[in-house]
Amino acid sequence: MKTILFTLLLIFPLSITAQEKDSTFSHYGLIMDYTYSIGEVVGFKYRSTNSIAFFVKGGISSERYATRRSTGTSIDKFNTFGGVIGMEYTVLSRDNISFYTVFSGGLYVQSRGGLSIHHNREVKNYEYNIETGLGAEYFISKHLSIGGSQTVSLTYIKDNDFDYYDNPITTTQTRFLIVNAKLTLSFYF
């Protein structure tokens, strides 16, 4: 059982959400997303009615990459920070299960740690993301639920860099991901 749970945690991003279960009045909660490290994305959730919830999430992370160049191998450190805002709308709620739609959009900025300044210019990459999808949540008890969502995401990435002659280079790419799965474990209080 532990192996199956560990495998699921590696395949799907795990989100832990603290919020109120009874949604007949305004609610507040905390959101903590688990992707590659604990508490990489944290946020706030506000449930204004029994069917609408708004959330704001943000995160700061750091990654290291080894790059092989003609002058040797260098290790680059990338610092990423940014945030996402979104809305959940409950479509159907029966007994212990509810179905919802989700829509979110955000911006993440990536800078290159020690190499972030090049001739007094800071090198930053920008990632814009829009995501929408459907999800379901099953309430195991009054304080615990498990759920999942399938989303469609559109991401636009703008990379800024410099070539060997110190000329600025800007490259862009657009990614469209049809099935982006997320497993959610929620604790209510």
Secondary structure, DSSP 8 states (H G I E B T S, - for coil): -HHHHHHHHHHS-EEEEEE-S--SS-EEEEEEEESSSTTSEEEEEEE-SSSEEEEEEEEEEEEEEEEEETTEEEEEEEEEEEEEEEEEEEEEEETTEEEEEEEEEEEEEEE-GGG-EETTEE-EEEEEEEEEEEEEEEESSSSEEEEEEEEEEEEEEEEEEE-TTS-EEEEEEEEEEEEEEEEEEEEE-
